């Protein structure tokens, strides 16, 4: 007797489910199609991948909603060779603007760049782009001597000279790194002490600040050993090294 009651119970439940399916499921489907019901994806989206392969968490600098890419340039390096932006394709590189007779920040910047060069000495796809803002004095021969004195050994580290206005346009517009003449300052020129970081595809990259905005540049004057300067500004060379390593892992 009890087994028959159990069977009747199953039959009753099955009938209720059938009626529910016929009446309500089409309505739910229509609501989903109409946008009344939304579905939250519980899995975390893998933002490290795109159509091109692995991409790190470093941000792109965007101008008018488009990632900022290094503009075309062509200058002569310390070895007398013409170097263009295409020579850096497929390479991660750091950009600086300097001049060889700079009595203040340039020596510190370039000592830090040599330290970075030595850290990534095993990577053939790492480089540095150094543009002089005093090309009238900084000839190919002067740049060659300067490179030798500082211990520049990376074949992808080009110290470049050329037409002054083209260099200033590249600095101020192309990289948004200030450079200009100023007879009232020591050395006769003034420029930013920051470095820009460029990925293998020629895009400017950086980590984000505490507000979620790209930092854009890295302080190039304070060394890792110093930790901070007299004004309490902390070094960012260690940060730059970490981010170079990230970009080198990108496809």
N, C-alpha and C positions, 0 to 999 in steps of 0.2 A: 504493500500500500504506500509506504513512504517513498519507494523508488518511482512510482507513478507521479506522486506530487512533485518530486524533484524534476522529472522530465517536463511536467507542465510548467514549472517555474522557468526552466531554460527556454522553453518555447515562448513564454510570455515576454521574457527579457529580449530575446532575439526579435520578436515582433515590434517591441518598442523602439529598438535601435534602428530597425528598418524604416519605421515611420519617421523617426528623427532625421535619418539620412535623406529621405525623400523630400521632407518639408524644409529643413533648415540648411543643409549643406549648400544647395544652389544659392541661397540668400547670402551665406558667408562669402562664397566665391565672388558674387557680384559686388559685395562691399569691398573686398580686397581690390578688385579691378577698378572700382570707383574711387579708391584712395581713402575710404573710411576706416579701414583697418591697416595698421602699419606693423611691419615685422622688424624687430631689432635683432641684428646679427650678433650673436654672443661671442663669436670668434674675433680676435684682434686682427685687424688688417695688417698684412706684412708690407710695411712701407719701405722696406729695404730693397724691394724689387720693382722694377718697371720693365717696359718692353726691351730695354737695352741691357738688362742684367742687374747685378748688384749695385746698389747706391747707398752710401752711408747716410747717417742722420745729419750731416752738415747741411746748412741752409744755402740756398741760392740767393744772391743779391738780385732783387727784381726792380726793374725800371719800367713803369707803365704796364705792370703785370707780366713783363717778359723777363726771363733770366738774363742778366747782363753778361755779355760775352766780350772777351778781349778784342778790340778793334785791330784791323790790319796794321802792321808796322814793318818797316824795313830800315835797318841801321847796320853800321860796320862794327864788328867786335874787336877785342884786343889782339886778335890774330890776323886782322885785316880781311876777315871773311864777312860777307853780307849775310845777316841773320834776319829772318822774318818770323812772324807769329806762327807760320806753318812749321818752322823748325821745332816748335814746342808741342806740336800735336802729338797726343799719346803720352805726354809727360805731365807730371805734377810739378809745379814750380812756384817759387816765391819771387815777388816783384819788389824792387826798391828803386828810389830816385836819390842820387847822391852826386858828389863831385870830389875829385881826388885831393884838392887843396882845402877841403872842409876842415876847419880847426876844432869843431865841436862834436856833433853827434855822429858824423859819418864813420869815423874810426870804430866807434862802439857798435854801430849797426853792422859793419862788415866783419868785425870779430865774432859777433853773434851768428852771422850767416856762415862763416867758416865752421863754427861749431855745429851748425845744422848740416852743412855739407858733409862733415866727418861722420855725423850720426847716420846719414843715409848713403854712405860711400859704396855700399853693396847694391844699390838700386840704379840701374842704367836708365830708368825712366823718371829720375828726379833731376831737377835743374833749378837754376836761379837766373833771373833777368835783371841786370843792373843798368840803369840808364843815367848817364851823366847829364846834369843840368848846366854844365859849363863846357859845352863841346868845343868852343874856340880854343880853350887850353887843353882839354882832355882829348888829345889825339889818340890814334890807335897805339902808338908807341908808349905814350904816357899811361894808358890803361893797361898795357901789357906789363909794364914795370910795377904798377900798383898791384895787379893780380899776383905777380910773383912774390912781392913783398908780404902780401897777406896770406899766402899759401893757398891760392885758388888752384885746385887740382881737378875738380869736376869738369869733364868736357862739355857738359850742358850748362855751365855757368858762363854766360856771355856778358861782358862789360861793354856796353854799346855807346857809340857816339854818332852824331849826325847833325842834321839841320836843327837849330835851336828851337824854332817855333814848333816844328813837328814834335819834338820831345816834350815841350811844354803843353801842347794840345793833348798828347798821349797821357801825360800826368794828370792834368786838371780836368779833362773831359773823359778820356778813356778809362782812367782808373780812379778818378775823383781823389787823387792824392796831390795836395798842393805843392807847387814848385814855382819859383819866380826869382827874379833879380831884386836885390835890395841893397843899395850902396851904404845904407845906414847900419847894416848888421855886419858882424865879424865874418869875413870871408866873401862878402858881397852878394851872396845868394842865400835864400831861405827855402826850406822844404820840410815836408812832414817826416817824422821819424818812424813812420808806420810801414809795415809790410802788407802786401796783398797776397792772397793765396789763390792759385788757379788750378782747376782740375784738368784731367786728361783731354777733355773736350773743349777747353778754352773758356770755361765759365768761372766767374768769381765766386768763391765759396767761403763760408765761415760758420762758426757755431753761433748759437743764439744767446742773447743776454737773459736776464732774469724776467724780462717782460715778453719774451718770445720773439724779439726782433733780432735780425742778424747783426753781429758785432762789426762786420764788414772788414775791419783791419786788425792787425796784431801789432802791439807795441814792439818796436825793434831796438830800442836803446838800452833797456835794462837787461842784464844778463841773468841766466839761471842762478849763477853763484851769488850775485848781489841780492837776489830775492825782491828787493824794493829799493826805490831811490829815496833821496832826502825829503821828498814831498809826500812819501807814503804810497806812491804808485807802485803796484806790484808788477813783477815781470810776467811776460806772456810768451816767452820763448819755449817753455815747456808745453804750453798750450798749443803753440804752433806746431811743434814736433808731433804731438799726439794727433793733430788734425791732418798733418801730412801723411802720417801712417794710415789714417783712415782712407784718404783719397787714393793712396797707392794700392789699396785692396779693391777699389772699385773696378768694374769691368770697363 
